[in-house]
């Protein structure tokens, strides 16, 4: 593919990756009751680490060259951004009295990541804040409040343990915070560390550290013996689901995303990444009744849709202006 064609089709690769993230929702949620969120995350990472084992062997010796600050960032990315964030996201999907009851709320709250990442990049990496950052951040908080407001009823925050909707929203926000902050720590190592590493190297370390952590953490967290039983793993549904999440959503989507990002500026990428939350709400009424007739088919309330629209607008505007600032800085430096 020529460079010009790659530039033309770059956004489509990003949108395709976002669509694959949407399919993960249906596959991951379909494992509820078969495995715990921790067990699913463990199996997912084990498959990925097996596939990328040649890179593990290649990049492992360089770990001794990391500074203390880089090690802290690396551990945060692996444990927080890969292992715990995925567990929290899955827990958010599983929360509720019915399958898929709060999945839409969790997905909408994921769109707060740019606010978190850009704010932390300003504090930790001294990067410029995009125009109207504080105003747009305030708007995003209003959007988040509107998304979770219906779940503040029946006891409010003090009734957290009794309110599954608020619990699901909390898991979603925790995942967004961990992923957003991990983006900043990843950029620190890639661009601000003593040695500039490449993305494949960082991805390898991320999955390696996450897998080691999950192998230790799973038996501690899971009271009923720790690791998933062989009977629980070796079923057609579980095997195909885990393979799909690991190889298609976990690896192939990243290839599509970063291939598209090579020829697409971050400001434009932010727009096409909206295919993730928007496609979910398009696919739900079409697919959900077929794959899960027992699922919760009531969509989010009107106020949650309005809050989601406000959140999507504010975070996309921030990402767009942030990308424009970076583009100007890059041109000036050259």
Buried (B, 14 or more C-beta within 10 A) or exposed (E): EEEEEBEEBBBBBBBBBBBBBBBBBBBBBBBBEBBBBBBBBBBBBBBBBEBBEEBBEEBEEEEEEBEEBBEEBBBBBBBBBBBBBBBBBBBBBBBBEEBBBBBBBBBBBBBBBBBBBBBBBBEBEEBBBBBBBEEBBEBBBBBBBBBBBBBBEEEEEEEBEEBBBBBBBBBBBBBBBBBBBBBBBBBBBBEBBEEEBEEEBBBBBBBBBBBBBBBEBBBEBBEEEBBBEEEBBEEEEBEEBBBBBBBBBBBBBBEBBBBBBEBBBBBBBBBBBBBBBBBBBEBBEEBBEEEBEEBBBEEBBEEBBBBBEBBBBBBBBBBBBBBBBBEEEEEEEE
